[in-house]
């Protein structure tokens, strides 16, 4: 049976995932806007784009779109599998949404910035930024051009993803500083310590949301809509205790594994299966020996009686 036969609502599923990706990018943009107005810094890529766009008297949306077009050309040439609808949504809308939300925020709120407002905006910005990243990532419709660079370099240069990502983030951070982009505490947190929050949102919000909506797309019904609201309403916020390594793992998940990493993972799984079979075989042998000894003792007891 073809894929279309198995899932006659495949187009609806793709549409729903695309909307999820768009919502994720919008929430991400709200978070970036709050970090921007709070003067706590932004992720290295956006910070660099803001710095350069200001010098060129271009809007962030226009300059970031042009930058993404240049990057995506290299991504298509080197590894087009990382490109999807989500890639287009991110590269086209993220920058413009930050522009729109920044204008809306300025129009709605008129106050003198203080340390307190900076802290509040920064904390809310990080929460929204990581939530949006998690939702966008979980939709699994392709990666942002910037996030495709490190895994491609890792695969092509045979260097660990971890080191490629560090060089990439630090390089863009230095470039953002030179360009006068908004670098601050949030830049460091997003680059190195955002993993725990993104992982938290994955497990408590994004995966449940995407699974529920994808399930609905296969068999649409009013009952499932009600169940989806019920699941969303029961999601809560908890703290997580992981940092840098988990952030790298999350970024790697966002970027997808390279071919070499997939091969290494496959080999590890084979070894695990082999070890599991050996353990099972030994357990069966030991169980047989125990049962045999148990029967022998029972026979001896029956003879004594």
C-alpha positions as CSV (number, residue, x, y, z in Angstrom):
1,X,0.0,0.0,0.0
2,X,1.3,3.4,-0.9
3,X,1.8,6.2,1.7
4,X,-1.2,8.0,0.3
5,X,-3.3,4.8,0.9
6,X,-2.1,4.5,4.4
7,X,-2.8,8.2,5.2
8,X,-5.5,9.8,3.0
9,X,-5.1,13.0,5.0
10,X,-1.4,13.4,4.4
11,X,-1.9,16.9,2.9
12,X,-3.9,17.9,6.0
13,X,-1.0,16.6,8.2
14,X,1.5,18.6,6.1
15,X,-0.6,21.8,6.4
16,X,-1.0,21.4,10.1
17,X,2.7,20.9,10.6
18,X,3.4,23.9,8.5
19,X,1.1,26.0,10.7
20,X,2.8,24.6,13.8
21,X,6.1,25.6,12.3
22,X,4.8,29.1,11.6
23,X,3.4,29.5,15.1
24,X,6.8,28.3,16.5
25,X,8.6,30.9,14.4
26,X,6.1,33.6,15.6
27,X,6.6,32.7,19.3
28,X,10.4,32.6,18.7
29,X,10.2,36.1,17.2
30,X,8.2,37.4,20.2
31,X,11.0,36.1,22.4
32,X,13.7,37.7,20.3
33,X,11.7,41.0,20.4
34,X,11.5,40.9,24.2
35,X,15.2,40.2,24.5
36,X,15.9,43.0,22.1
37,X,13.8,45.6,23.9
38,X,15.2,44.4,27.2
39,X,18.7,45.1,26.0
40,X,19.9,41.7,27.1
41,X,21.2,40.5,23.7
42,X,20.0,38.1,21.0
43,X,21.2,34.9,19.5
44,X,24.5,35.4,17.5
45,X,22.9,35.1,14.0
46,X,20.1,37.6,14.7
47,X,22.5,40.0,16.6
48,X,24.9,40.1,13.7
49,X,22.0,40.7,11.2
50,X,20.7,43.6,13.4
51,X,24.1,45.1,13.6
52,X,24.8,45.0,9.8
53,X,21.2,45.9,8.8
54,X,21.4,49.1,11.0
55,X,24.6,50.1,9.3
56,X,23.1,49.6,5.8
57,X,19.8,51.3,6.8
58,X,17.8,48.1,5.9
59,X,15.1,46.5,8.0
60,X,16.1,43.3,9.8
61,X,13.6,41.3,7.9
62,X,14.9,42.4,4.5
63,X,18.6,41.9,5.4
64,X,18.1,38.6,7.2
65,X,16.1,37.3,4.2
66,X,18.9,38.2,1.9
67,X,21.5,36.6,4.2
68,X,19.4,33.4,4.4
69,X,19.1,33.3,0.6
70,X,22.9,33.3,0.4
71,X,23.3,30.7,3.1
72,X,20.6,28.4,1.7
73,X,22.3,28.3,-1.7
74,X,25.4,26.7,-0.1
75,X,23.1,24.3,1.9
76,X,21.3,23.2,-1.2
77,X,24.6,22.5,-3.0
78,X,26.1,20.6,0.0
79,X,23.1,18.9,1.7
80,X,19.6,19.7,0.3
81,X,18.0,17.1,2.6
82,X,18.0,19.7,5.4
83,X,15.8,22.0,3.4
84,X,12.0,21.8,3.8
85,X,8.9,24.0,4.2
86,X,10.0,24.9,7.7
87,X,13.3,26.2,6.4
88,X,11.4,28.6,4.1
89,X,9.0,29.7,6.9
90,X,12.0,30.4,9.2
91,X,14.1,32.3,6.7
92,X,11.2,34.4,5.3
93,X,9.2,35.2,8.3
94,X,11.5,35.3,11.4
95,X,13.3,38.6,10.6
96,X,10.1,40.4,9.5
97,X,8.2,39.2,12.5
98,X,10.8,40.6,14.9
99,X,10.5,43.9,13.0
100,X,6.6,43.8,13.3
101,X,6.6,42.8,17.0
102,X,9.2,45.4,17.8
103,X,7.1,48.2,16.3
104,X,4.0,46.9,18.0
105,X,5.8,46.7,21.4
106,X,7.0,50.3,21.0
107,X,3.5,51.5,20.1
108,X,1.8,49.7,23.0
109,X,4.3,50.3,25.8
110,X,5.7,53.7,26.8
111,X,8.0,53.5,29.8
112,X,11.5,54.4,30.9
113,X,13.7,51.3,30.7
114,X,15.0,50.2,34.0
115,X,17.0,47.2,35.4
116,X,13.7,45.6,36.4
117,X,12.1,45.9,33.0
118,X,15.3,44.6,31.4
119,X,15.2,41.5,33.7
120,X,11.5,40.8,33.1
121,X,11.8,41.3,29.3
122,X,14.9,39.1,29.3
123,X,13.4,36.2,31.2
124,X,10.2,36.3,29.3
125,X,12.1,36.6,26.0
126,X,14.2,33.5,26.8
127,X,11.1,31.5,27.7
128,X,9.3,32.5,24.5
129,X,12.4,32.1,22.4
130,X,13.1,28.6,23.6
131,X,9.4,27.6,23.4
132,X,9.2,28.8,19.8
133,X,12.4,27.0,18.9
134,X,11.0,23.8,20.4
135,X,7.7,24.0,18.6
136,X,9.4,24.9,15.3
137,X,11.9,22.1,15.8
138,X,9.3,19.5,16.7
139,X,7.3,20.2,13.5
140,X,10.4,18.6,11.7
141,X,9.9,20.3,8.4
142,X,13.5,21.3,7.7
143,X,16.1,23.4,9.5
144,X,16.9,27.1,9.5
145,X,19.8,27.8,7.1
146,X,22.0,29.0,10.0
147,X,21.5,25.7,11.9
148,X,22.4,23.6,8.8
149,X,26.0,25.0,8.6
150,X,27.5,23.2,11.6
151,X,26.3,19.6,10.7
152,X,27.4,20.1,7.1
153,X,30.8,21.3,8.2
154,X,31.0,18.3,10.6
155,X,30.2,15.9,7.9
156,X,32.5,17.4,5.2
157,X,35.5,18.1,7.4
158,X,35.1,15.0,9.6
159,X,35.1,17.2,12.8
160,X,32.8,16.6,15.7
161,X,29.6,18.5,15.6
162,X,30.3,20.0,19.0
163,X,33.4,21.8,17.9
164,X,31.8,23.0,14.6
165,X,28.9,24.5,16.5
166,X,31.2,26.2,19.0
167,X,33.3,27.8,16.2
168,X,30.1,28.8,14.3
169,X,28.4,30.5,17.3
170,X,31.6,32.1,18.6
171,X,32.5,33.3,15.2
172,X,29.1,34.9,14.6
173,X,29.2,36.4,18.1
174,X,32.5,38.1,17.4
175,X,31.2,39.3,14.1
176,X,28.1,40.7,15.8
177,X,30.3,42.6,18.3
178,X,32.3,44.1,15.5
179,X,29.1,45.1,13.7
180,X,27.6,46.6,16.8
181,X,24.8,44.0,17.2
182,X,23.0,43.5,20.5
183,X,25.2,41.1,22.3
184,X,24.5,40.5,26.0
185,X,23.8,37.9,28.6
186,X,20.9,36.4,26.6
187,X,23.4,35.8,23.7
188,X,25.5,33.6,26.0
189,X,22.5,31.8,27.4
190,X,21.0,31.1,24.0
191,X,24.3,29.9,22.6
192,X,25.4,27.7,25.4
193,X,22.7,27.1,28.0
194,X,19.3,27.1,26.2
195,X,19.2,23.3,25.8
196,X,17.5,22.5,29.2
197,X,14.6,24.9,28.5
198,X,14.2,23.7,24.9
199,X,14.3,20.1,26.1
200,X,11.7,20.9,28.8
201,X,9.4,22.5,26.2
202,X,9.9,19.4,23.9
203,X,8.7,17.0,26.6
204,X,5.9,19.0,28.2
205,X,4.4,21.0,25.3
206,X,5.8,20.6,21.8
207,X,5.8,16.8,21.4
208,X,2.3,16.5,22.9
209,X,1.0,19.3,20.7
210,X,2.4,18.0,17.5
211,X,1.4,14.4,18.2
212,X,-2.1,15.5,19.0
213,X,-2.5,17.6,15.9
214,X,-1.0,15.0,13.6
215,X,-3.3,12.3,15.1
216,X,-6.2,14.7,14.5
217,X,-5.1,15.1,10.8
218,X,-5.4,11.4,10.3
219,X,-9.0,11.2,11.6
220,X,-10.4,14.7,12.1
221,X,-13.2,14.8,14.7
222,X,-14.7,17.2,17.2
223,X,-13.9,14.8,20.0
224,X,-10.2,14.9,19.2
225,X,-10.3,18.7,19.2
226,X,-11.7,18.6,22.8
227,X,-9.1,16.1,23.8
228,X,-6.3,18.3,22.4
229,X,-7.4,21.3,24.4
230,X,-7.6,19.1,27.5
231,X,-4.0,17.9,27.0
232,X,-2.7,21.4,26.3
233,X,-4.5,22.7,29.4
234,X,-2.7,20.1,31.6
235,X,0.8,21.0,30.5
236,X,2.8,22.6,33.3
237,X,6.2,24.3,33.8
238,X,9.1,22.7,35.7
239,X,12.8,23.4,36.0
240,X,15.4,21.2,34.4
241,X,19.1,20.7,35.5
242,X,21.2,20.3,32.4
243,X,23.3,22.9,30.6
244,X,25.9,23.1,27.8
245,X,26.1,19.5,26.6
246,X,22.4,19.2,26.4
247,X,22.2,22.5,24.5
248,X,24.6,21.0,21.9
249,X,22.5,17.9,21.7
250,X,19.3,20.0,21.2
251,X,21.0,22.1,18.5
252,X,22.1,18.9,16.8
253,X,18.6,17.5,16.9
254,X,17.4,20.8,15.3
255,X,20.0,20.5,12.6
256,X,19.5,16.7,12.0
257,X,22.3,14.2,12.3
258,X,25.0,14.1,9.6
259,X,25.4,10.9,7.6
260,X,28.5,9.9,9.6
261,X,26.7,10.4,12.8
262,X,23.8,8.3,11.7
263,X,26.2,5.5,10.8
264,X,27.9,5.7,14.2
265,X,24.5,5.6,15.9
266,X,23.5,2.6,13.8
267,X,26.7,0.8,14.7
268,X,26.1,1.5,18.4
269,X,22.5,0.2,18.2
270,X,23.8,-3.0,16.5
271,X,26.3,-3.5,19.4
272,X,23.6,-2.9,21.9
273,X,21.3,-5.4,20.2
274,X,24.2,-7.9,20.1
275,X,24.9,-7.4,23.8
276,X,21.2,-7.7,24.6
277,X,21.0,-11.0,22.8
278,X,24.0,-12.3,24.7
279,X,22.4,-11.3,28.0
280,X,19.1,-12.9,27.1
281,X,20.9,-16.1,26.0
282,X,22.9,-16.3,29.3
283,X,19.7,-15.6,31.3
284,X,17.9,-18.4,29.6
285,X,20.8,-20.8,30.3
286,X,20.9,-19.7,33.9
287,X,17.2,-20.1,34.3
288,X,17.3,-23.6,32.9
289,X,20.1,-24.5,35.3
290,X,18.1,-23.1,38.3
291,X,15.0,-25.0,37.3
292,X,17.0,-28.2,36.8
293,X,18.5,-27.8,40.2
294,X,15.1,-27.1,41.7
295,X,13.6,-30.3,40.1
296,X,16.6,-32.4,41.4
297,X,16.1,-31.2,44.9
298,X,12.3,-32.0,44.8
299,X,13.1,-35.5,43.5
300,X,15.6,-36.0,46.4
301,X,13.0,-34.7,48.9
302,X,10.4,-37.1,47.5
303,X,12.7,-40.1,47.8
304,X,13.5,-39.2,51.5
305,X,9.8,-39.1,52.2
